Amino acid sequence: MGAAKNTSNASRKARIEELRRAERSRERRNRILTITASVVVVAGLVAGGAYIVTSQSDKDSSASDSKGSAGHFVTGKDGVKTWKGTLGRTHVTKTVKYPMEPPVGGDHNQVWMNCNGDVYTKSVNNMNAVHSLEHGAVWVTYNSKASDADVKALAAKVKKTPYTLMSPVADQKDPIMLSAWGKQRTVKSASDPDVDAFFASYVQGKQTPEPGAACTNGLSQ
């Protein structure tokens, strides 16, 4: 068992390192694309087309938001809830009202929250955090009912785990919750074995819409 576990850990570390290399490559491409996009946007403003583009974007976002809100959670035997329904993936600028708290997917802001083991002591914008989930991150959240010891222990775990982030969510139902794209569960404490199980399954898991996408160079507090 010990040898098998060591092999699994080694494979996981190798996978994360491979994802980091892919992320660095993606970031270089994104910088080039950002510069190009900026030039195009400026040209569009000069031509007077910005208003038309923005108006059309708002209309498209409204339709996508409405479509993405239909659905419900189904709880599996392992206690993980899976969202059954459409989760929109459109980048929007307006506020999105999600049908669950914390949200596990849906239309979101074009900028993600940094999720390279980032721990936020203040609440973050749901729309930025959802973008992080799209990149394969696990989001650890807690409210005022969580013990200080659990919050400290969870923060330590997040800080050493790429593709994770942590923040308080005052309105969530339970003291400690874990979320990934389309997935969510409650855990009893930081030492609950379901914490490790959720991380193992959903950090860059099969549910990830954009595996290997960046978890750095986004938004931070």
BELZITA-V643849 format. One record per run of one state. SS is the DSSP state (alpha for helix, beta for strand, coil for the rest). FROM is the first residue (numbers start at 0). TO is the last residue. If there is no record, write none. Layout:
# BELZITA-V643849
{{SS/FROM/TO} {SS/FROM/TO}}
This chain:
# BELZITA-V643849
{{coil/0/0} {alpha/1/46} {coil/47/48} {alpha/49/67} {coil/68/69} {beta/70/74} {coil/75/79} {beta/80/84} {coil/85/89} {beta/90/90} {coil/91/106} {beta/107/107} {coil/108/111} {beta/112/112} {coil/113/114} {beta/115/118} {coil/119/124} {alpha/125/133} {coil/134/136} {beta/137/141} {coil/142/146} {alpha/147/158} {coil/159/162} {beta/163/167} {coil/168/174} {beta/175/179} {coil/180/181} {beta/182/185} {coil/186/191} {alpha/192/201} {coil/202/217} {beta/218/218} {coil/219/220}}
